[in-house]
Amino acid sequence: MGINARLERSIVNRQADYSTNGKTGGKLAVLLPGLGAVGTTFIAGAIAARRGLGAPIGSLTQLGRMPVSADAPDAMPPRIKDVVGLAELDDLVFGGWDIFEDNCYEAACNAGVLTRDFLAPLQEELEAIRPMKAVFDPAFVRNITGPNVKKYKTKMDAAEALVADIERFMAQNGCARAVGVWCGSTEVFVDVEPVHASLKAFEAGLRGNDDAISPTMIYAYAHIKAGVPFINSAPNRALNTPALVEMAEQYGVPFAGHDLKTGQTLMKTILAPGIASRQLGVSGWYSTNILGNRDGLVLDDPGSFKTKEESKLSVLDSIFRPDQNPQLYGDMHHKVRIDYYPPRGDAKEGWDNIDIFGWMGYPMQIKVNFLCRDSILAAPLVLDLALLADLAQRKGQSGNQTWLSYYFKSPQADPGEGVVHALMAQERMLFTQLRILADADVSVDHPWDPAILPNTDSRELRSDR
Ligand SMILES: NC(=O)c1ccc[n+]([C@@H]2O[C@H](COP(=O)([O-])OP(=O)(O)OC[C@H]3O[C@@H](n4cnc5c(N)ncnc54)[C@H](O)[C@@H]3O)[C@@H](O)[C@H]2O)c1
């Protein structure tokens, strides 16, 4: 059967899904620990999009189409959301936690990403979204403090309070399902300690207030306990601990992370694969950013910056493979800086200087100056991840969802597997999995084999003719 025919059939299957098991119907709670710049930009934008007041640009789930045109070049490929059956924007109910008491409208105004003119028609709906009290520990985020925090004796009490919040929110809002997307601050770097080694050790650590258990881990634990998928938009350590991976698998809950791939790293993972493809050498890649929002303030603390730095540095090695190409990349200097510079607010500016060399070793330079809006790039990723995590859950997936690597700066690999950073390779992983989720009959030898992927799919296209 041709690809288009299979996709058509999967649209029918998806409709059957709606009518038979009812699991894709009903409201979906989207719960965000952290209602700051990213969280409020996402919520306000999603509400605006469903009212037709703005376009969800940057969102693959809303605008993207399945890449199936090669065997029918003139046909309009179907939209992803029509093929795989995603929750509709109208079915989303937004909630979250923050250490500040500001409602979502006030927080969006303070974040200063979206203009007050844009927010005005949304004001009433945004004001109704009030943050639940947060689980917060100043040892993990040192540069901010706020009044809207839970009091608890043990970290286990905190986790149980979060489970109760999730259940109460779902009941009060008539939600059939929920997803959690961490949009809170970057925490200080945490090593994997014995307390993270197994679920048993972790639960003992929660009861004993172990210092190495961070708020992000407590939120992740609570979501899994409530049977709710959890996405980590920050570089914070959470589900990349054996304990929480074990728990997610045991409870049958999908998760993905870490750290949204938005500005500079997005550019890196677009450019670097091209440089590598041309067999050009790189002697240095110097990246610097100025950022003036609250995220920038938090990252001004060396502990939080180290977490971010680890996340950003991992990217180039996996694309250039200096172990395989020592002549081209064996002596590459990679440096990343972020400077807090309040006048810029959320309008981040990134500079990259790339020292490359070509034929006979002659040096050249590439300069990239990206004047981006951090949260404008991040918001559509939060939407996509919420909808795709819900899809994964409905399709019975659990544990680490590596096919969502496309969205992350520091994607989590499965044990013994390499991390894929190159954006187009990540896109192929994503589409392969979408096809598998859309139509269980799509048989693949190895899901990430580029030979069977949609936009390089010579083998399958041949067999379709
Ligand atoms: N903006 C981007 O493009 C981008 C890209 C990748 C990753 N991120 C990450 O996303 C996260 C959010 O970024 P942002 O720009 O919205 O930052 P922000 O500072 O505007 O918002 C974070 C919010 O989290 C709250 N918070 C902190 N600890 C909390 C806790 N324990 N529980 C509940 N709330 C808590 C803070 O009060 C704040 O309101 C950061 O970790 C950032 O590094 C952002």
The ligand as a Gaussian input file, in Angstrom:
#p B3LYP/6-31G(d) Opt

LIG

0 1
 N       13.122000      31.024000      26.891000
 C       13.675000      30.062000      26.173000
 O       13.777000      30.128000      24.969000
 C       14.130000      28.854000      26.854000
 C       14.785000      27.930000      26.099000
 C       15.210000      26.770000      26.689000
 C       14.966000      26.554000      28.020000
 N       14.360000      27.490000      28.767000
 C       14.201000      27.219000      30.168000
 O       12.843000      27.324000      30.502000
 C       12.746000      27.735000      31.858000
 C       11.784000      28.908000      31.959000
 O       12.325000      30.012000      31.259000
 P       11.638000      31.442000      31.400000
 O       12.303000      32.335000      30.429000
 O       10.168000      31.319000      31.380000
 O       12.086000      31.838000      32.872000
 P       11.291000      32.757000      33.908000
 O       12.285000      33.090000      34.961000
 O       10.591000      33.870000      33.221000
 O       10.169000      31.782000      34.477000
 C       10.434000      30.760000      35.344000
 C        9.371000      30.783000      36.415000
 O        9.545000      29.627000      37.234000
 C        9.231000      29.999000      38.557000
 N        9.792000      28.975000      39.428000
 C       11.079000      28.795000      39.811000
 N       11.174000      27.705000      40.608000
 C        9.925000      27.175000      40.703000
 C        9.383000      26.068000      41.378000
 N       10.168000      25.268000      42.102000
 N        8.060000      25.792000      41.243000
 C        7.259000      26.616000      40.488000
 N        7.731000      27.703000      39.852000
 C        9.038000      27.976000      39.952000
 C        9.796000      31.376000      38.704000
 O        9.187000      32.073000      39.753000
 C        9.465000      31.966000      37.334000
 O        8.232000      32.666000      37.349000
 C       14.149000      28.068000      32.331000
 O       14.666000      26.983000      33.029000
 C       14.890000      28.245000      31.032000
 O       16.268000      27.963000      31.155000
 C       13.925000      28.636000      28.223000

